[in-house]
Amino acid sequence: MAQHKEAAAPKAAGRGTYAVGDARRRKILDTAVEHFAQWGFNASSLARIAQDCGITQGGLLHHFRGKEDLLLSVLAQSEQHDVERLFSEPAESVAAYYATVVALAADNARRPGLVRMYHTLVGESGNPGHPAHAYFTQRYARVLAHNVRLLETGVARGELRPGTDCEALARETLAVMDGLQIQWVLAPGAVDMPALLHAYLDRQLRAISTSGTGLRAA
């Protein structure tokens, strides 16, 4: 029995070490969100992020290769959260998908730091030399393509009217979503982002659905 306990001890210690490492990595990512939101990528400092995490810069670099790696890790974690929480199951209809999009807006309203960070970085990443330029370019292309496919599927199964310009409609939807987020970031107390997005998608769906019905009340 004594030998068994002694053999098990290193495994327990190892699991504890991994847990501490995971917790520290999460803290670094959460802190980086706030720094990138406030100062953008170029003006953010690994030294300040490490200081706010209560570790040395060397300790931070144990988890991330550098500031660019940290930035891309923050963006990847956020996108994974959205996919797992809201888009893990295929939408049964355009109306069901739009309801999920409204739920995402409500979820984002509970993560103000992340929304601020996205808008700060999107503005910066218009410069092709920015480390997040490729990420945002590819992300918008993926999201646009996903929306176009969903609308085209809605037309094919008779849910949406024939002749619907799916690409134009998808681009318009993304523009409205981003525009509402910007207004919300500037004045969160004055803008009900989920309610306004629900109202817009409801009007859109009533105009293009073959049944003339919109979204259910939020």
N, C-alpha and C positions, 0 to 999 in steps of 0.2 A: 504493500500500500504506500509506504514511504517513497519507494522508487517511482511509483506511478504519479504521486503528487509532485515530485521534483521534476519529472519529465513534462508534466502539464504546465508548469509555471511559466516557461519561456513562451508558450503559445499564448497564454493569457496576457503576458506582457506585450507580446507582439500586437495583439488585437487592440490593446489600449493605446499603443503607439500610433497605429493606423487611425484610430478614432480621433486622437489629438491632432494628427496631421490633416485629416479631413475637415475637422472643425476650424483649424487655422486657415486652410485654403478657402473655406466658405467665408470666413471673416475678411480675408484679403479681397475676395471678389466683391463682397457687399460694400466694403470701404471704397474700393476702386470705382464702383458705380457712382457714389456721391462725389468723388473727386472729378471724374470725367464729366459729370453733370454740371458741376460748378465751374470748372476751369477748362474743359475740353481735353483733348489728348495732348496737344503740344505743351500746354502750360502746366499739366499735371506732373507731379514729381514722385518717383518711386520712393524717395527718401521720406516725403511727407506721408505717403500712403502707409509705408512701413511704420512710421512713428505713430500714426493714428491706430494702427493695429497692435501697438505695444511690442513690436519686434524690430530687429535690425534690418537694414536693407539687404544684407547678406541672407538673413532668414527668409525674406520675401523671395529672393532669387533662388532659394532652394526649391520653391514651388513653381516659379515662373521664370522663363529664360530672360525676360526683359519686359519693358513697358509694352511693346507691340504684342508680345505673347499674352500678357495680362489683358490687354484690350480685347483681343480676339476671343480669349477665354470667357470674358464677361459677356460678350455678344452671343457666343455659342450657348452659354448657360441660359440666357434669357430666351433664346429661340427654342431651346429644348423644353423649357417650362411651358411655353405657349402651346407647343405641339402636344406634349403629354397631357396637359390639363384640358385642352379644348378641342384639339383636332386629331385625337388618337383614333376616333371612329369615323368612317366615311359618312357624309351627310346624306340623309334619305331624300332630301329635296332642296331646292334653292331656299325656300322659306326656312327650313331647319338650319341650313348653313348660315343664313343671315342672322338667325337667332343666336347662333354660336358667336358670330362676329360682335354682336351687341354684348354678349357675356364677356368677351375679351376686353371690350372697352370698359366695362364695369370693373373687371379685374385690374386693368391698367390704372384706373382711378384710385386703386388701393396701393399702387406702387409708384408714387409720384417721382421718386428719385430716378427710377429706371426710365420713365417717360421723358423726364428732363434730359437725361443722358443721351437718349436716342436722338432728340431734336438737336442737341448740341453737336453730336457727332455727325449726323446727317449733313448739317450745314458745313462742317469742316471737310467732310469727305467728298465734297464736290471737286476738291483738288485731286487730280489723278495720282499725285504723289503721297496722299494720305494713306496710312496703313489700313484703314477701314474702307477705302474706296472700292476695292474689289468685292468686299463682303456686302456692302449696301447695294452695289450694282447688281450682284447676283441675287441678293435677297428680293429686291423689287421685281426682278425678272421672274423668279420662282413664284412669288405671290400673285403677280399679274397672270402668269400662265395658269396657275391653279384656279383663279377666279374665272378666267375665260373658259377653261374646260368645264367647270361646273355649270356655267350659264349655257354653254353649247349642249351639255347633257340635258339641261332643263328644256331646251328647245326640242331636242330629238325625242324626248319622251312625252311631248305635248304639254308640258307644264308652263312653258313660256311661249309667247307668240312667235310664229315664223317670221323671219326677217329681222329679228332682234340683233342689233349690232353689239355682239358680246364683248369684243375688245374695247370699244369705246365706253361701254357701260362699266366694264371692269376698271378701266383707268379712272373714270369719274368717281367710282366708289372709293378707290384708294385715295384720290385727291380729297374727297370729303372727309374721310377718316383722318388723314394727316392734318387737314385744316382745322378740324374740331379739336384734335390733340394740341395743336399750337395754341388755339384760343384758351383751352383748358389750362395749359401750362402757365400762360400769362395771367389768368384770372380764374383759378379753380373754384372759388366760391361763387362765381357768377355764371359758370357754364356747366350745365348738366350734360356731360359728354355722352353717357349711355342713352339718355332720353332723346337727345337731339339726333343721334345716329339711328336710333330705333324709328323715329318719325321719318327720317329721310329714306331709310330702306323700306319702310312701309309704303310710302308714296311711290317709290320706284317699282316695288313689286306689284302694286295695284295697277300700274301703268303697263306692265309687260306680261303679267300672268294671263293665261287664257281664261281663268275663272274670275279675274278681277278682284281677287282677295289679296290681302296683305299679310302682315305679321300679326301674330296674336299679341295682346297687350302684355307689356313687360311686367 
